[in-house]
Amino acid sequence: MRCSINIPNLGDFADPRVVGESARLAENAGRDGLFVWDQMIGYNRDLVGDFAASNILLTAAALATQRIRLGTAVTPIPRRRPRQLAREIATLDRLSGGRMILGVGLGNPIDNEYGRFGEPTDPKVLADMLDEGLHVITRLWSGEPVTFHGRHVTVDDVIMRPTPLQRPRVPIWVGGDWPHTPPARRAARWDGAILTTGSWDRPPTPEVVADMHAYIHTHRSAAGLADQPFELAVGGSSPGGAAATDIVGPLADAGATWWDERFPFEQLSEFDAVRARIEQGPPLLG
């Protein structure tokens, strides 16, 4: 079981220097990863705040660390230009020495992330855009000529280099809400799942994790991917010390491979509160 810290791209963490320091502290405390939100605006007028571009924040994290994995949780692919995102993630992967993970999803809330900018809000359309975007991004990462004519994306004879350091690609983890199954089915086609279970900071039960694990691996087996590595990341807020171990240990036994430390909404934008938990270190598992 690996352990990551999950921070927003808002509030104190809209400052790249704070994100760089958070990543440095997480690495020094023995954690394995740091994931950053990719949110555009606040959920409503009562939550208007300072937001920053996630990939710039990850640049600061990459420069401040040597070992930990870095990624987004998650980037809404339908509101990005696939060609630009492919370039940015490839650049970050090379900067970090091959440590990037691209977390992807539709993005929530749809009315804010899309509707306020005059973009499509039909989840089925967005899901189609997500799948096309991932197809184009991963093909562009090959460094070979790419031609693709889809419903939403067109590429005519393009070669994009340099490629990411990681081969065959930067790992792609799919986010979503469980027990909503479409994100889990999509995740089964890629390299990992980073799922929530109704409450942002409440850990799932081992039974829920076992159900996720079984569902995803059934679909991977049907697709002929059962022998390929796959990461199942789950998360929530945990106390330090032995109490954290008691929470996380059974989740690892149920099939989770990453524990993603999250924070209650009233604390998650405050560096001091997050820093204290980072410095406690990850749960100690045998």
Secondary structure, DSSP 8 states (H G I E B T S, - for coil): -EEEEEE-SBGGGGSHHHHHHHHHHHHHTT--EEEE----S-SSGGG---B--HHHHHHHHHHH-SSSEEEES-EEGGGS-HHHHHHHHHHHHHHTTS-EEEEEE--S-HHHHTGGGT----HHHHHHHHHHHHHHHHHHTTTS-EEEE-SS-EEEEE---S--SSSS---EEEEEETT-HHHHHHHHTSSEEEEE-SSTTS---HHHHHHHHHHHHHHHHHTT-TTS--EEEEEE---STHHHHHHHHHHHHTT--EEEE---TTTTT-HHHHHHHHHH------
